Each structure stands twice: as C-alpha cells, then as structure tokens.
Amino acid sequence: MLILNKTTGVFSNLSKGKIYEFLRSFNIHPGKLFLHKLVLGIETSCDDTAAAVVDETGNVLGEAIHSQTEVHLKTGGIIPPVAQQLHRENIQRIVQEALSASKVSPSELSAIATTIKPGLALSLGVGLSFSLQLVDQLKKPFIPIHHMEAHALTIRLTNKVEFPFLVLLISGGHCLLALVRGVSDFLLLGKSLDIAPGDMLDKVARRLSLIKHPECSTMSGGKAIEHLAKQGNKLHFDFKPPMQRAKNCDFSFSGLQHVIDKMIMQKEKEEGIEKGQILSSAADIAASVQHTVACHIAKRTHRAILFCKQRNLLCQSNAVLVVSGGVASNLYIRKALEVVTNAAQCTFLCPPPRLCTDNGIMIAWNGVERLRAGLGILYNPEGIRYEPKCPLGIDISKEVGEAAIKVPRLKMKT
C-alpha cells in the first residue's frame, strides 16, 4: 500500500499550471442549473486509459479510451513502467475527449470517480494523481472506486437488476464469485487461488506463438484462443478441469497451465519443430483448453448458485447471475454458463462486450451509484491511498466449502 502524497510527483508529469490550462480549454458555466447529477469516471488500473461522463439516469454522455494492447502484444505481456508512461502520455487527452464529447464543462460535474484499487501500482498512481489535481482545481467531491465493484455494478446501467444478485467476475487479473447485496455490500463466495483465467489463456497463446499465426497476429491472447478454438476439436486433448474433488467455489488455473505447457512441449518433439513455431494441432489445443476452462468456471458457478439458494441468499424464483470482466466476452464460456443457469432456473445477464473489458463508463456509473447511496464520497481526499491488492467484500468462502454442495453433472452443449 503506497501513500499518495509521497508519490504524486512520480506518477504525474502534469503540473498545476498544465491542469489549469487544461481546464481553461473548456467553457466554464458557473451557476448553471443541471437537472441530473453528472459524474466523470477515470480508469487506469491496468493497460487501458479510459474516461467517461455518465448522468444519474445512466445516460453515457461522452467517453474515450486509449488501448495499450498493441504495445504489450509486441513485448509479450504488460510491463508496468511502460504502462505507466503510456497512461501519463494519454490521460489528459482522454479526459478532455470524454468531456468534449459529453458537451459538459468540468464545472458542471457533480463528482469525479477514479479507480484506486486493485490494479498495477504504477498505473493506479497516474489516474489518482491526475484526478486529485482536477478535484483540487474544481473543488468537486472525489469518489474512490473499487475496480471489481465497478465491474459488478455495470449491469445496473444496462438492465434493471435489483439487489441481491450473484456476480462472476472473470478477467486477465481477477476471478471471483460474490453475492451483491448492495452498492458496497458484497459476500465473497470464492476466488482464484493462483492466476486468473485471462492470464492463463494469454500465457497459453504466447506458448503456442499465436502472434505468428496469420489469423491471430493482431489479437490479444484470449481472443486468439477463442478464434482458433472454432476450428479445433475440443475433445482432441483430455485436459482435466482443476479442483474436481474440492466442494467449494474457489478456482485454480496454474496447474492446468503447467499440464498444457508440458503437452505442447511433447507435441513439438513429436512434430519435430522448434519452440516458437506453430503446431499443426494448435487449433485443437486452443479448443480443448477453452473447453476445460469453461467447464471449471461453470461448475464452480453452479455450486455458488445452489449455495445461495440453499441459504436463501438469492430469490428462489427470480435469481440472477451476472457475468462481467474481460473473459466474459468469450462467447464459448458464456454458453457454458448459460447451460448452468438454465439448469438452475436462474437468469443469465452479461453487459455488452465493450462494457465487459475495462472502461471509463463503469467507473463513472459506480460513482453515480455511490453518489445516490451517499457512500464513500470524499469532500477532502487528502491522504487517499491506492491499493494494488484489495479484497472484495466479506469472505465467506470457508462457509461455502463446509456446505460441501454436490453439483449435478451437466452436458455442456456448446
């Protein structure tokens, strides 16, 4: 955990003078009357610089995003100092574009909401430093945002979803199941004990050198696996889903990745090719890996639904599962989860793909939710900290494990 006032100068190359010039580029309308609360959301938790302006009814007035994917594809993964520098170079432009698109001047904002946890320390620092300088100049309230809470609540922007509901967050950095009882009221049912599914899929894609595949050269690892899997046989390789004997809702992906790495090495020997060349069986490997990951995620999620219904934590007749995060845009994994929700008589909801990945809209909307609920609004944010690692809600995963709920076998008709 790092204290901001010791790091502000390190994480932002914007002086107060530059912030002042930035604000002067807008038409300021002091005393103007607004019908709706307006929140500017700023997101820099990982490798996307994003901003958006959203009003209290859920209208997205303006948004902008700068993706670093192309840069990190070339380096074989995210290098934190590189991500930090790219955030520094783009944050002022991105915020300016979002505000310009919204036709809202900074003085018209009701609050500024910014991701402060969890994420890459160097990336979080850029967004927080910029936001606090903006807050200081504008004398606006500041709303610190938990990145995973924002992902979980995004569905309430696009659908009329009442509390409580179950949420599965799956991305390149996170994997968890939680019951959402309110805007900042979460019960954690299970999480990944090692790496996240998106991270594992990216690593498998790198090991298969899919960036050299003509159809996948511009895709992220997870997207490349999903694309290639459509051409492969998911049953060609028999990878066992992890933690089959553990009757809880936790996840694990590192052991599966190790098994896959060994198998790829074996296939390279069989085919007589060097590491870095494309295997003839790459599509079958991609399909088998994706299927195994989908089955693992689906089974843990099924158990979470059954646990919540058993404990009356979810409505028996109107239970809702929300799936969000970058990996939620994988259509094969979505279909596997729909098999589960159909069997468990549960409604399946997922934000549109562009809102599943990191974006400024979800941060602004989380700010709106907190503003309406009167939660976590800081009028003096001095000493606010960013937290690279941070849990979500109250952890009841041990209680879930002790319930030892047996999950019925389902045929994944995907």
Buried (B, 14 or more C-beta within 10 A) or exposed (E): EBEBEEBBEEBBBBEEEEBEEBBEEBEEEEEEEEEBBBBBBBBBBBBBBBBBBBBBEEEBBBBBBBBBBEBBBEEEEBBEEBBBBBBBEBBBBBBBBBBBBBEBBBBBBBBBBBBBBBBBBBBBBBBBBBBBBBBBBBEBBBBBBBBBBBBBBBBBBBEEBEEBBBBBBBBBBBBBBBBBBEBBBBBBBBBBBBBBBBBBBBBBBBBBBBBEBEEBEEBBBBBBBBBBBEEBEBEEBEBEBBBEEBBBBBBBBBEBBEBBEEBBEEBBEEEEEEEEEBBEBBBBBBBBBBBBBBBBBBBBBBBBBBBBBEBEBBBEEEBBBBBBBBBBBBEBBBBBBBBBBEBBEBEBBBBEEEBBBBBBBBBBBBBBBBBEEEEBBEEEBEEBBBBBEBBBBEBBBEEBBEBEBEBEEBEBEB
